C-alpha cells in the first residue's frame, strides 16, 4: 500500500493550508515510513515520529500537539526556504489515536513555516480513516455498480462463514477474532458475531448506495478492507490464507 499516495488522496477542507494526520505504523519501522512519505515541495508531507508519552487524554490533546511542534522546531524551520502551498504534518506512532476529539484551537509559533504566530483550528485525522482511493472518485467510475457488487460479495462471505460454523467453527472464530479491534467485545458465540454482520447487511436498503468504511465494526467487508490497507503485502498474503481456510476455499474450489 502506497502510504504517500493515500495521504495525497485525502481531501483538503476548503481554505485549509495545514492539517495534522495520524499514522499507526502497525509494527513497521517508523523511521522507514518517515523516509517513504517525506515530500518537500508543493504539498509538503512532514512526518514526525512520536517518541514521547503524548496524546493520551482529550483535555491535553492540543497542548500535546503544541509540545510536539515545539519539539520539532528544527524540522519545521528547515521548510522556511521551500516554496509550498499546503503542509500535512503526519504523526507516526506505534498506536492508534483512540481518544475522542473535536476541532480545537492551537497556537502556531512565530517560526512556523506557514501562518506562524496565528491560532488555527485543527483536528487530528487518522490516515486510514480519511483516505480515499482516487480511481473511485474519477470521472466515469461506475460507483453504483461497484457498490452493488461489494454488497453482494459481503452477503456471500457472511453466508459462507455461517455455513462453515457447522463444519469448522474454530477456523471461523479464529478469523473473526483476528478482525476484531482492541475495543470490541471479545465474548459472545461465533454465531452471534455472524448475526451482527447479518443485521448490518439487513439494514442496507439500497445496494447501489452501499459504502463500506475502512473501520466499520459492523461490516466484515470493511474489516477485510482495513486489513489490506494497514498491512504489508506479505502480511496481507498471510491473512488471505486464513480467510481462505475459514471459507474453505482452495485453488480448485470456487464458492
Secondary structure, 3 states (H helix, E strand, C coil): CCHHHHHHHCCCCCCCCEEEEEEECCCCCHHHHHHHHCECCEEEEEEEECCCCCCCCCCCHHHHHHHHHHHCHHHHHCCCCCCEEEEEEEEEECCCCCCCCCCEEEECCCCCCCCCCCEEEECCEEHHHHCCCHHHHCCCCCHHHHHHHHHHHHHHHHHHHHHHHHHHHHHHHHHHHHHCCCCCCCCCCHHHHHHHHHHHHHCCCCHHHCCCCCCCCCCHHHHHHHHHHHCCHHHHHHHHHHHHHHHCCCCCCCC
